[in-house]
Amino acid sequence: MQLTRYSLKNRLSVAAITLALLVLGLYGLSYLPVDLLPSITYPMIKVHIWWRGATPDEIDKSIADPIERQMATVDDLDYLESSSIEGMYTLLVNFRYGVDVNVGYQDVLAAMARAARQLPADMDPPVVVKADPSQLPVMQMTVSSEKWDLTRLRTWSEEWLSQQIIAVAGVAGSELVGGYKREIRIHLDADALEKYHLTVPMLIKRLSEENIEQFSGRLTVGKKEIIARTMGEFASLEEIENLVIANKGTSVVKLSDVAEVSDSHEEARVITRLNGKPCVKLSILKQSSANTVEVAQNVNRKIAELSRIIPEEITLGIVENQADYVQGALDGVKSSAIEAAILVILVVWLFLGSWRQVMIILTALPLTLILNFGLMKIAGFSLNIFSLGGLVIAIGILVDNSIIVIESVAARRAMKPDEDVDLAVENATAEIGPAIIAGTVSFLALFLPFLLVPGLLSLLFNELIMVIAGIVMVSLAMAITITPSITGFFLGFKSSRKGAGKFAQFFEQMNFSYGRVVEIFCRRPWLVTVVFAAIMFFSFSLASRNGTEFLPKMDDGRIMVKVKLPTGASLEQTSIALTAIERQLADNPLIESIFSMAGGRVWGLATYEVANEGELNIQLVPSEKRKISTAKFIAQIRPLVMQVPVPGGMAMVSQSSIKGIRKLGDADIELKIKGDEVSVLFDNARKFMSALSDQSGLANVNLSLDMTKPEFQIFLDRQKAADCGISVAEAAQTLRSLVTGTIATRFRDGSEYYGIRVIIPENRLVSQQDLELLPITSKNGNVYKLSEIAEVKQAFGPVEIIRDDQIKQVVVRADAAGISVGSALAQIKEKIGNIQLPAGYTLSYGGEAQMIADMIRSVTNIMLFAVFFSFIVLTVQFNNVKLPVIILGSIPFCISGMFIFLFLTGFPVGATVLIGVLVVIAATVNDGVLLLTFAEELSENENLPPLEAVVKAAKLRLRPRIMTTVSTLAGFIPLAISASDGGGMLQPMAIAAIGGLTMEIFVALFLMPCLYMLLSSKKNSKLNNPELTTL
């Protein structure tokens, strides 16, 4: 080959070029960002709208309807998901994979603009953001104090601490949850308002008019230009209290006459604690291009600097440091990579029996890896568990081409010891060159179709696949350039086989015995094929018992306990229930921290205010300090949590999902019942929930909809209201201002502004009668009690209204407990099979079960693409169909080993297993090419019959075939036994690959020759040739 000849004649030039590439690779490695996951951009846009005090029904009709009608017209839309809860509307606009998210973002903004005229005037401006996992908090810390109240603590955190953190390199912003936001409150006296015939709108208007700082103009004084400003902002609370609201004859009515002004805080809707102590949580967001580990380190250094000036009363704590998870996961995968490299080198040494040849591999291995880091930097990749996982997988593969070249050179040197070394190396490489090029192309044909299938799998595994492809291509270039050059240098004029150890001698004896066995098997090809087929069908029967999952859980020690009390339960009741669970778990030595949030439900970066819900985020000690996995710990504490009384409610314990990987829904399995009437949906959903509530293997069975939220419904008598000069809109707005309050203007204190809220005191609104006595003022100034123009009735309404593609739905949720998600789904389908839905109502599945279904479709497409392209490549290479059929027909037999090993180790079949399948297929194709191309050459060049040709080829190609497969298998062993967080994610893949490769060895050694015999022409066979036994 020309490249090989050039490398042998210009070793110094090749060394210089290699050194330059090596430096570039090391430079790329030093600047590769570090993260847990690859950079993922989901084709999804989020819309958040806050409408304080609005009920789910109001939001559904006034916001969801007009917006979703417009969103349905957006191009390339996949589906819509929305949620309407008290005070908040959330819409997820999901586009098809492959769509430019920036274009989709502009389309969503345009749709929002079209719907704007139909939306309520008093709602907050919509917040429209792209779904970017990189925006998730890189660190979550808490601020607590024994001496400061929560208002002061929140104010200090917001105005000082967060500003210090935002200035840190790589930090994009911060989010605060908990504590009390400072607010100036004007508590109205309803009787005084009625006495002075004042209305709430009048007060709001006066406050707004009297709190102004405004530019007035410019004056030229001498040679200077001076601006004039009207300075009318409130300077103190006393000034607000003394504000004249109205003139009544000779007397004036001040604000203090009808209201009490206080420096207070917003209504507490969320209560946060760390290890039982009240706190404020500060979430730190990184810039999308920033390095997670570096940002966290920068923040830690900043906190250390600030510790000297932070008040002594303040205590800072850590709820979660994403950098710890990232570093721990990556360290585990890096360790697996080093161990894999050592195992591969040992395997090579055992088979080659020469340290000089091992030195060749030792040179090629790091060179290939370092050059690949440069390619990763050019491609914009990061060091994450998937890209490093691709590196670990490729370690066992990247030496295959070099092994084949070295083996070919060694064999030629053994046959022609007097041949010039460089000429021997060149000729040996030329002989094997077409085979390794074809093998590499076949390998790429298997893996690259993965990138053609859109979806979450492609986003997750893109870097892993590209890293493997990059390493394989670099290893091919190394095998035909650097490896021959180094081989000629190390081998000199001596035979590489001299001094081979006992293992080599044993292998030679085994080779002789193997020739006899494979001959016997090839004389009975049908019997051998039936035996392998029986093993295959048995393993496939085990596959259904393995179960399925989307991604393995990481043993990162993150646990979520969710508490849901009956609708209508107060924030205080929810907090009490969480406190009881905290106390139950507080003394457990394996728990490092417990962060509690009552009244909040977290979704991405948004925290919903739901008074009857709460959650505990439990962090266990690092995995090296505990002997129990996160999953087993959950099984231990679940009974303890269930013992805690949650009056009328329930507690749910589950492992926290992997941050950055979007999970469809809130549970492993979701039953989605869709239809028009919420009440009908609710009744039918309860039937499903009742059927599943006592099912073994399921936990946390719950319903998304609760129709028992108590509410006061106010029905205006239109005729009476009209006679009084009051419209429905005026009455509704007045009631909202009195009950929820209205921000009339802002109070400036230093450089910060705080809302001035006009509201009726909470202690004046504790009953239906209090509501009925609220004053409603007409346009002519007359004051009426609400009961005079309306009837107040107590009723019940939904807590949350969920839509899917504009259709209302109720979701029954359940988590798998002790079994795989696939097995749990099969149980559910069997259990609910007899439940019938009314006409017009449908049932579908969501959660991880939906992700598994999507995965199976994607995997099917990927496998079809891979097999098709492999068939095309092999057909072109062999120029016939027989050999590709033999090679690809062997694949199901090899995959059977994968199912057996997964069953024995108790792992379900998931997305990561697919990579193991592709590796097994690649090894099968590689071994098939090495065996069958040589058999065909012997058959044509030496005119040997099929039996004699395939037996001779099997013997002569035994060493490189076993060595390449075993080296690939050895590369997976560290991942298979890894107990680290990152390794745990890839552990099922490694076990599947080991099982498949183990079976592939037997298939390549014994079944492939038999299949070759079955498809070869019988008239050319010499099944009874006695001379074969002497081969």
Secondary structure in CASP SS format (residue, H / E / C, confidence):
PFRMAT SS
TARGET T0000
AUTHOR 0000-0000-0000
METHOD secondary structure of the structure
MODEL  1
M C 1.00
Q H 1.00
L H 1.00
T H 1.00
R H 1.00
Y H 1.00
S H 1.00
L H 1.00
K H 1.00
N C 1.00
R H 1.00
L H 1.00
S H 1.00
V H 1.00
A H 1.00
A H 1.00
I H 1.00
T H 1.00
L H 1.00
A H 1.00
L H 1.00
L H 1.00
V H 1.00
L H 1.00
G H 1.00
L H 1.00
Y H 1.00
G H 1.00
L H 1.00
S H 1.00
Y C 1.00
L C 1.00
P C 1.00
V E 1.00
D C 1.00
L C 1.00
L C 1.00
P C 1.00
S C 1.00
I C 1.00
T C 1.00
Y C 1.00
P C 1.00
M E 1.00
I E 1.00
K E 1.00
V E 1.00
H E 1.00
I E 1.00
W E 1.00
W C 1.00
R C 1.00
G C 1.00
A C 1.00
T C 1.00
P H 1.00
D H 1.00
E H 1.00
I H 1.00
D H 1.00
K H 1.00
S H 1.00
I H 1.00
A H 1.00
D H 1.00
P H 1.00
I H 1.00
E H 1.00
R H 1.00
Q H 1.00
M H 1.00
A C 1.00
T C 1.00
V C 1.00
D C 1.00
D C 1.00
L E 1.00
D E 1.00
Y E 1.00
L E 1.00
E E 1.00
S E 1.00
S E 1.00
S E 1.00
I E 1.00
E C 1.00
G C 1.00
M E 1.00
Y E 1.00
T E 1.00
L E 1.00
L E 1.00
V E 1.00
N E 1.00
F E 1.00
R C 1.00
Y C 1.00
G C 1.00
V C 1.00
D C 1.00
V H 1.00
N H 1.00
V H 1.00
G H 1.00
Y H 1.00
Q H 1.00
D H 1.00
V H 1.00
L H 1.00
A H 1.00
A H 1.00
M H 1.00
A H 1.00
R H 1.00
A H 1.00
A H 1.00
R H 1.00
Q H 1.00
L C 1.00
P C 1.00
A C 1.00
D C 1.00
M C 1.00
D C 1.00
P C 1.00
P C 1.00
V E 1.00
V E 1.00
V E 1.00
K E 1.00
A C 1.00
D C 1.00
P H 1.00
S H 1.00
Q H 1.00
L C 1.00
P E 1.00
V E 1.00
M E 1.00
Q E 1.00
M E 1.00
T E 1.00
V E 1.00
S E 1.00
S E 1.00
E C 1.00
K C 1.00
W C 1.00
D C 1.00
L H 1.00
T H 1.00
R H 1.00
L H 1.00
R H 1.00
T H 1.00
W H 1.00
S H 1.00
E H 1.00
E H 1.00
W H 1.00
L H 1.00
S H 1.00
Q H 1.00
Q H 1.00
I H 1.00
I H 1.00
A C 1.00
V C 1.00
A C 1.00
G C 1.00
V E 1.00
A E 1.00
G E 1.00
S E 1.00
E E 1.00
L E 1.00
V E 1.00
G C 1.00
G C 1.00
Y C 1.00
K C 1.00
R E 1.00
E E 1.00
I E 1.00
R E 1.00
I E 1.00
H E 1.00
L E 1.00
D C 1.00
A H 1.00
D H 1.00
A H 1.00
L H 1.00
E H 1.00
K H 1.00
Y C 1.00
H C 1.00
L C 1.00
T C 1.00
V H 1.00
P H 1.00
M H 1.00
L H 1.00
I H 1.00
K H 1.00
R H 1.00
L H 1.00
S H 1.00
E H 1.00
E C 1.00
N C 1.00
I E 1.00
E E 1.00
Q E 1.00
F E 1.00
S E 1.00
G E 1.00
R E 1.00
L E 1.00
T E 1.00
V E 1.00
G C 1.00
K C 1.00
K E 1.00
E E 1.00
I E 1.00
I E 1.00
A E 1.00
R E 1.00
T E 1.00
M E 1.00
G E 1.00
E C 1.00
F C 1.00
A C 1.00
S C 1.00
L H 1.00
E H 1.00
E H 1.00
I H 1.00
E H 1.00
N C 1.00
L C 1.00
V E 1.00
I E 1.00
A E 1.00
N E 1.00
K E 1.00
G C 1.00
T C 1.00
S E 1.00
V E 1.00
V E 1.00
K E 1.00
L H 1.00
S H 1.00
D H 1.00
V H 1.00
A E 1.00
E E 1.00
V E 1.00
S E 1.00
D E 1.00
S E 1.00
H E 1.00
E C 1.00
E C 1.00
A C 1.00
R C 1.00
V C 1.00
I E 1.00
T E 1.00
R E 1.00
L E 1.00
N C 1.00
G C 1.00
K E 1.00
P E 1.00
C C 1.00
V E 1.00
K E 1.00
L E 1.00
S E 1.00
I E 1.00
L E 1.00
K E 1.00
Q C 1.00
S C 1.00
S C 1.00
A C 1.00
N C 1.00
T H 1.00
V H 1.00
E H 1.00
V H 1.00
A H 1.00
Q H 1.00
N H 1.00
V H 1.00
N H 1.00
R H 1.00
K H 1.00
I H 1.00
A H 1.00
E H 1.00
L H 1.00
S C 1.00
R C 1.00
I C 1.00
I C 1.00
P C 1.00
E C 1.00
E C 1.00
I E 1.00
T E 1.00
L E 1.00
G E 1.00
I E 1.00
V E 1.00
E E 1.00
N E 1.00
Q H 1.00
A H 1.00
D H 1.00
Y H 1.00
V H 1.00
Q H 1.00
G H 1.00
A H 1.00
L H 1.00
D H 1.00
G H 1.00
V H 1.00
K H 1.00
S H 1.00
S H 1.00
A H 1.00
I H 1.00
E H 1.00
A H 1.00
A H 1.00
I H 1.00
L H 1.00
V H 1.00
I H 1.00
L H 1.00
V H 1.00
V H 1.00
W H 1.00
L H 1.00
F H 1.00
L H 1.00
G C 1.00
S C 1.00
W H 1.00
R H 1.00
Q H 1.00
V H 1.00
M H 1.00
I H 1.00
I H 1.00
L H 1.00
T H 1.00
A H 1.00
L H 1.00
P H 1.00
L H 1.00
T H 1.00
L H 1.00
I H 1.00
L H 1.00
N H 1.00
F H 1.00
G H 1.00
L H 1.00
M H 1.00
K H 1.00
I H 1.00
A H 1.00
G C 1.00
F C 1.00
S C 1.00
L E 1.00
N C 1.00
I H 1.00
F H 1.00
S H 1.00
L H 1.00
G H 1.00
G H 1.00
L H 1.00
V H 1.00
I H 1.00
A H 1.00
I H 1.00
G H 1.00
I H 1.00
L H 1.00
V H 1.00
D H 1.00
N H 1.00
S H 1.00
I H 1.00
I H 1.00
V H 1.00
I H 1.00
E H 1.00
S H 1.00
V H 1.00
A H 1.00
A H 1.00
R H 1.00
R H 1.00
A H 1.00
M H 1.00
K C 1.00
P C 1.00
D C 1.00
E C 1.00
D C 1.00
V H 1.00
D H 1.00
L H 1.00
A H 1.00
V H 1.00
E H 1.00
N H 1.00
A H 1.00
T H 1.00
A H 1.00
E H 1.00
I H 1.00
G H 1.00
P H 1.00
A H 1.00
I H 1.00
I H 1.00
A H 1.00
G H 1.00
T H 1.00
V H 1.00
S H 1.00
F H 1.00
L H 1.00
A H 1.00
L H 1.00
F H 1.00
L H 1.00
P H 1.00
F H 1.00
L H 1.00
L H 1.00
V C 1.00
P C 1.00
G C 1.00
L H 1.00
L H 1.00
S H 1.00
L H 1.00
L H 1.00
F H 1.00
N H 1.00
E H 1.00
L H 1.00
I H 1.00
M H 1.00
V H 1.00
I H 1.00
A H 1.00
G H 1.00
I H 1.00
V H 1.00
M H 1.00
V H 1.00
S H 1.00
L H 1.00
A H 1.00
M H 1.00
A H 1.00
I H 1.00
T C 1.00
I H 1.00
T H 1.00
P H 1.00
S H 1.00
I H 1.00
T H 1.00
G H 1.00
F H 1.00
F H 1.00
L H 1.00
G C 1.00
F C 1.00
K C 1.00
S C 1.00
S C 1.00
R C 1.00
K C 1.00
G C 1.00
A C 1.00
G C 1.00
K H 1.00
F H 1.00
A H 1.00
Q H 1.00
F H 1.00
F H 1.00
E H 1.00
Q H 1.00
M H 1.00
N H 1.00
F H 1.00
S H 1.00
Y H 1.00
G H 1.00
R H 1.00
V H 1.00
V H 1.00
E H 1.00
I H 1.00
F H 1.00
C H 1.00
R H 1.00
R C 1.00
P H 1.00
W H 1.00
L H 1.00
V H 1.00
T H 1.00
V H 1.00
V H 1.00
F H 1.00
A H 1.00
A H 1.00
I H 1.00
M H 1.00
F H 1.00
F H 1.00
S H 1.00
F H 1.00
S H 1.00
L H 1.00
A H 1.00
S H 1.00
R H 1.00
N H 1.00
G C 1.00
T E 1.00
E C 1.00
F C 1.00
L C 1.00
P C 1.00
K C 1.00
M C 1.00
D C 1.00
D C 1.00
G C 1.00
R E 1.00
I E 1.00
M E 1.00
V E 1.00
K E 1.00
V E 1.00
K E 1.00
L C 1.00
P C 1.00
T C 1.00
G C 1.00
A C 1.00
S C 1.00
L H 1.00
E H 1.00
Q H 1.00
T H 1.00
S H 1.00
I H 1.00
A H 1.00
L H 1.00
T H 1.00
A H 1.00
I H 1.00
E H 1.00
R H 1.00
Q H 1.00
L H 1.00
A C 1.00
D C 1.00
N C 1.00
P C 1.00
L C 1.00
I E 1.00
E E 1.00
S E 1.00
I E 1.00
F E 1.00
S E 1.00
M E 1.00
A E 1.00
G E 1.00
G E 1.00
R E 1.00
V E 1.00
W E 1.00
G C 1.00
L C 1.00
A E 1.00
T E 1.00
Y E 1.00
E E 1.00
V E 1.00
A E 1.00
N E 1.00
E E 1.00
G E 1.00
E E 1.00
L E 1.00
N E 1.00
I E 1.00
Q E 1.00
L E 1.00
V C 1.00
P C 1.00
S H 1.00
E H 1.00
K H 1.00
R C 1.00
K C 1.00
I C 1.00
S C 1.00
T H 1.00
A H 1.00
K H 1.00
F H 1.00
I H 1.00
A H 1.00
Q H 1.00
I H 1.00
R H 1.00
P H 1.00
L H 1.00
V H 1.00
M H 1.00
Q H 1.00
V C 1.00
P C 1.00
V C 1.00
P C 1.00
G C 1.00
G C 1.00
M E 1.00
A E 1.00
M E 1.00
V E 1.00
S E 1.00
Q E 1.00
S C 1.00
S C 1.00
I C 1.00
K C 1.00
G C 1.00
I C 1.00
R C 1.00
K C 1.00
L C 1.00
G C 1.00
D C 1.00
A C 1.00
D C 1.00
I E 1.00
E E 1.00
L E 1.00
K E 1.00
I E 1.00
K E 1.00
G C 1.00
D C 1.00
E C 1.00
V H 1.00
S H 1.00
V H 1.00
L H 1.00
F H 1.00
D H 1.00
N H 1.00
A H 1.00
R H 1.00
K H 1.00
F H 1.00
M H 1.00
S H 1.00
A H 1.00
L H 1.00
S C 1.00
D C 1.00
Q C 1.00
S C 1.00
G C 1.00
L E 1.00
A E 1.00
N E 1.00
V E 1.00
N E 1.00
L E 1.00
S C 1.00
L C 1.00
D C 1.00
M C 1.00
T C 1.00
K E 1.00
P E 1.00
E E 1.00
F E 1.00
Q E 1.00
I E 1.00
F E 1.00
L E 1.00
D C 1.00
R H 1.00
Q H 1.00
K H 1.00
A H 1.00
A H 1.00
D H 1.00
C C 1.00
G C 1.00
I C 1.00
S C 1.00
V H 1.00
A H 1.00
E H 1.00
A H 1.00
A H 1.00
Q H 1.00
T H 1.00
L H 1.00
R H 1.00
S H 1.00
L H 1.00
V H 1.00
T C 1.00
G C 1.00
T E 1.00
I E 1.00
A E 1.00
T E 1.00
R E 1.00
F E 1.00
R E 1.00
D E 1.00
G C 1.00
S C 1.00
E E 1.00
Y E 1.00
Y E 1.00
G E 1.00
I E 1.00
R E 1.00
V E 1.00
I E 1.00
I C 1.00
P C 1.00
E H 1.00
N H 1.00
R H 1.00
L C 1.00
V C 1.00
S C 1.00
Q H 1.00
Q H 1.00
D H 1.00
L H 1.00
E H 1.00
L C 1.00
L C 1.00
P E 1.00
I E 1.00
T E 1.00
S C 1.00
K C 1.00
N C 1.00
G C 1.00
N C 1.00
V E 1.00
Y E 1.00
K E 1.00
L H 1.00
S H 1.00
E H 1.00
I H 1.00
A E 1.00
E E 1.00
V E 1.00
K E 1.00
Q E 1.00
A E 1.00
F E 1.00
G E 1.00
P C 1.00
V C 1.00
E E 1.00
I E 1.00
I E 1.00
R E 1.00
D E 1.00
D C 1.00
Q C 1.00
I E 1.00
K E 1.00
Q E 1.00
V E 1.00
V E 1.00
V E 1.00
R E 1.00
A E 1.00
D E 1.00
A E 1.00
A C 1.00
G C 1.00
I C 1.00
S C 1.00
V H 1.00
G H 1.00
S H 1.00
A H 1.00
L H 1.00
A H 1.00
Q H 1.00
I H 1.00
K H 1.00
E H 1.00
K H 1.00
I C 1.00
G C 1.00
N C 1.00
I C 1.00
Q C 1.00
L C 1.00
P C 1.00
A C 1.00
G C 1.00
Y C 1.00
T E 1.00
L E 1.00
S E 1.00
Y E 1.00
G E 1.00
G C 1.00
E H 1.00
A H 1.00
Q H 1.00
M H 1.00
I H 1.00
A H 1.00
D H 1.00
M H 1.00
I H 1.00
R H 1.00
S H 1.00
V H 1.00
T H 1.00
N H 1.00
I H 1.00
M H 1.00
L H 1.00
F H 1.00
A H 1.00
V H 1.00
F H 1.00
F H 1.00
S H 1.00
F H 1.00
I H 1.00
V H 1.00
L H 1.00
T H 1.00
V H 1.00
Q H 1.00
F H 1.00
N C 1.00
N C 1.00
V C 1.00
K H 1.00
L H 1.00
P H 1.00
V H 1.00
I H 1.00
I H 1.00
L H 1.00
G H 1.00
S C 1.00
I H 1.00
P H 1.00
F H 1.00
C H 1.00
I H 1.00
S H 1.00
G H 1.00
M H 1.00
F H 1.00
I H 1.00
F H 1.00
L H 1.00
F H 1.00
L H 1.00
T H 1.00
G C 1.00
F C 1.00
P C 1.00
V E 1.00
G C 1.00
A C 1.00
T C 1.00
V H 1.00
L H 1.00
I H 1.00
G H 1.00
V H 1.00
L H 1.00
V H 1.00
V H 1.00
I H 1.00
A H 1.00
A H 1.00
T H 1.00
V H 1.00
N H 1.00
D H 1.00
G H 1.00
V H 1.00
L H 1.00
L H 1.00
L H 1.00
T H 1.00
F H 1.00
A H 1.00
E H 1.00
E H 1.00
L H 1.00
S H 1.00
E H 1.00
N H 1.00
E C 1.00
N C 1.00
L C 1.00
P C 1.00
P H 1.00
L H 1.00
E H 1.00
A H 1.00
V H 1.00
V H 1.00
K H 1.00
A H 1.00
A H 1.00
K H 1.00
L H 1.00
R C 1.00
L H 1.00
R H 1.00
P H 1.00
R H 1.00
I H 1.00
M H 1.00
T H 1.00
T H 1.00
V H 1.00
S H 1.00
T H 1.00
L H 1.00
A H 1.00
G H 1.00
F H 1.00
I H 1.00
P H 1.00
L H 1.00
A H 1.00
I C 1.00
S C 1.00
A C 1.00
S C 1.00
D H 1.00
G H 1.00
G H 1.00
G H 1.00
M H 1.00
L H 1.00
Q H 1.00
P H 1.00
M H 1.00
A H 1.00
I H 1.00
A H 1.00
A H 1.00
I H 1.00
G H 1.00
G H 1.00
L H 1.00
T H 1.00
M H 1.00
E H 1.00
I H 1.00
F H 1.00
V H 1.00
A H 1.00
L H 1.00
F H 1.00
L H 1.00
M H 1.00
P H 1.00
C H 1.00
L H 1.00
Y H 1.00
M H 1.00
L H 1.00
L H 1.00
S C 1.00
S C 1.00
K H 1.00
K H 1.00
N H 1.00
S C 1.00
K C 1.00
L C 1.00
N C 1.00
N C 1.00
P H 1.00
E H 1.00
L H 1.00
T H 1.00
T H 1.00
L C 1.00
END
